[in-house]
Amino acid sequence: MSRAQPETRRRGRPSTTSRAEIVAAARRLIEDEGAERLTLRRLATAMGVGPSTLYRHVRDREDLLVLVLDDFLQQVPLPDLPRAPRERVVVAAVAMRDALASRPWAADVLAVDGFLGRLDDASVRLVEVVLAAAVEAGCSSEQAVDLFRALWSHCVGEVLIRARSRTTTREERARYPGFASRDPRLLPRLAEIGTRWPHIAARDTYAAGVRALVDGMLPRPADGA
């Protein structure tokens, strides 16, 4: 059942601003300035309307964020899903990462327990894909949720770390040259890696991490394959 509710009509002069226009303007503001800067008053100023106009369509800032996320996530196409449940989890998890990597602000907003549950049915299709595949592979419902949460933490962490790393300046990056000049007697492995750390850390190992979680948390097939 969709969470979308009919817009409440109030007496008086009708609004000339639609919910779709509000959502589009909020998304532009978030992409320009970040989700933390979004307030209804700031959005009203950007749109050239009074705050009361926005309150005819949204209850509060959190309700607005849900609408913006629904608008974004429902434009993300479902990937081609393999028949094998283990591979289906991997493909779904990679699709989640790729979608959020294109809009890191969405990952930032969603990095709160319970926020996913506020989204519309069509926005959480990949969550359903992961849970259904996990149950098909032999998990209980609780184990399927555990797997999703582990994958979700991996996804959001990857997206936010990569996004914030891209915004650092060359001077800031120069102050963190990996693990150069470490004491090899105390930290032999870090000393051996040394300045190679940033290069190694920049590799895209997300899918490999997903497979490790899947292999560790899904029941093994009966034939041991």
N, C-alpha and C positions, 0 to 999 in steps of 0.2 A: 504494500500500500504506500503511495507516495506521500511525502510529508508536506507537499505544496498545499497551501491554504488559499482560498479565494481572497482577493484583496478586500479589506473592510472599507465600505463606503461610508463617508460621513456627510452630514448636512453642510450646506453652504456651497461656496464656489467650487466647482470640480477642479481637480489637480490637472495641470498640463504636463506633468512629468510622470512617465511610466516607470514601473518597476524595472523593466529591461534597461531603460536609460540610466537608472540609478546604479544597477549592477555593473553596467559597462563603465560608468564614470568611476565607481569604486575600484574596479579592477585596474583602470589606468592610474589612479592615484597610488594604489599599492605597488604597481610595477615601477612607478617613478620614484616613490619615496619610501617604500617598505610598509608592511602590514602594521607595524607598531605605530605608524603615524596616522593611521586611519581612524577618524572619529566622525560621527554624524555631522557635527558642527563644521569640521574642516571640509567634509565632502559637500555640504550645502554651499559653503563659500565658493568652492571650486566650480560648482554647477550654476552659481548665481541664483539660488533659490533660498527660501527660508527653511530652517530646520523642521518646521511643522509639516512642510511638504514631504520630507523624507519619512516622517513618522506616520504618514498615511499609508505607507507601503512596508515599512520594516519596524520591528519593535525596538531594537537596540543594536549596538555595534556587533554583538555576537550573531544576531540573526542576519545581519547584513553579510558578515563573513561566510556564513553557511550558504547564503544565496550565491555569493561570488564563487565559492568553491564548487557548488553544484553546477554552475554555469560552465566552469572550466572542465571539471571532471567528466561531464556528460558529452564533451566534445572529443574526449580521448577514445579512439576506436579500440575495441577488443582485439588482441592479437589472434592469429591462427593458433588454436590450442591443440596440442598433441593428445592422442588417445591415452597414452600411458600416464597414470596419475602423477608419478614422480616428476616426469618431464613437464607436465602441465603446471605444477607448482613453480618450477624453475622459470618457465616462460612467463607466467603471470607476475612473478616477483621482479623479473627484469623489465617487464612492461610498466610496472609501478614505478621503478626507479627512473626509467626513461621519461615517463610523463612528468614526474615531479622535478627531474633535473631541468626540464624546459621552463619550469616556473618554481624556483626554489622557495619563493614566499609561501606557496601552498604547503610545502613540507614544514615550514616554520609554524604556520598556523595549526597544522594537524598534529604537531608534536605535543599533544595534550591528551591524556587518557580520557576517553568518553566523547571526543569531538567527532570521531568517525560515525558514532551512533546517531548524530544529529543530521547526517547527510541524507539526501533523497535516495530511494532504492536504486535508481540508475547510476548513482555516483559510486556505489560500493559493489559493483559487479565483480571486480577482481578479488575483493575479499571473499565473496561467495565462491569464486572459482577455486581459490586456495583451500578454503574449508571443505568444499565438496571433494576435491581431489585427495586431501588428507584422509578424510573418512573412507573414501573408496580404497585407499592404500592400507587401511586397517586401523586408523586412529579412532579413538573415542572423540566425541564432540569437544571435550575439555582439552584433549591432546591436540586437536586441530587448532583450537584457539591459541594454545601455547606455541605451536609452530608459527602461526600467523604473527603473533606478537614478536617472536624472535626475528622473523623476516622483516617485519615492519620497523623494528629498531635498527636493524642493519640497513634498511633502505633509507630511512630518514637521516640517520647518522652520516651515511655516505653522501647524500645529497647536500646536507648542510655544510659538512666539512669541505667538500669540493667547491661549493658556492662561495663560502667565506674565504677560502684559500685564493680563489681567483680575484678577490677584491683587494688583496694585500698589495702594497706597492713594492717595487724592486728593492727599495731601501729596507723595508720591513722584512722581506724575505732574506736579505743579506745578513740580518741579525740572527737568523736561525739556520746556520749552515749544516744541519744534521748533527752528527755526533763527532765532530772533529776534535782532536786533542784530548780524547778520553783516556783515562788510565787503563792500559790493557791488563794490568794485574787485577784491578777491581772489576772492570767491565770489558772482558776480552772480546765478546761478540760485538758489542756496540763500537768498540775501538776498531775492530776489523772492518765494520761497515762504514764508519766514519762519515765522510762527506757524500757518500753514495746514497744515504738515506732518502733525501728528497726525490731523487730519480726513481728509486725503488718504490717509494710510497706513491708516486704519481701514476703508476701502472693501474690499469682498470682490472681489478681482480674481483669485482662485485659478483659476477656470475659464479665464480669459483667458491666464494663465500656462501652464496645461496646453496650451492650443491653440498657443501660441507654441513650446513644446517639441516638440509633435507635428509642427507645420509645419516646424520646423527639422531634425528628426531622422528623420522618415519620408520615404522616397522620394516624389517628386512623381508624381502620376498621369500616365500617358502623354499624356493630352489637355491637361495643364497646368491642370486644374481644381483 
